Amino acid sequence: MGKVVWCIAFSAVSLLPTACKKGGCNVVDYRPFNTTISLVEFNELRLLMQPVALGAEHGGVAGLLIMQVSDGQYVAFDRCSTVNPQRQCAVELEKGAPLAIDPCSGAKYILTNGSPSAVAECPLRPYHVRRNQDILIVSN
């Protein structure tokens, strides 16, 4: 009974919404990396809300998703789905929307913040992004 009250109390104020989910969040493996992405090579990253998917050779477990969400502010996430992360299924971009879809489970993620919108309970693993002129530096 105490756990139920605790979950209701914390869910109500949205401090720990995943603590009450059945089984909690799946964790994507931590893989240290530090990579640079050229805005000359990936010119679409200069545009707002135009995500780019990169392969694992650029970093992360299953590659990277990068997008400019506001003037000069970028987000980056691991492409590894949080539904059965041990499978290392790389999410794919949905055409015409800042969404990513897991082809293995059907999970969907919102790329402005990595949060799940269908099937998955846990958000995509975020990474740090910093811009230095025409270079994005992505790391964890």
Secondary structure by P-SEA (a helix, b strand, c coil): caaaaaaaaaaaacccccccccccccccbbbbbbbbbbcccccccccccbbbbbccccccccccccccccccbbbbbbcccccccccbbbbbbcccccbbbccccbbbbbccccccccccccccbbbbbbbcccbbbbcc
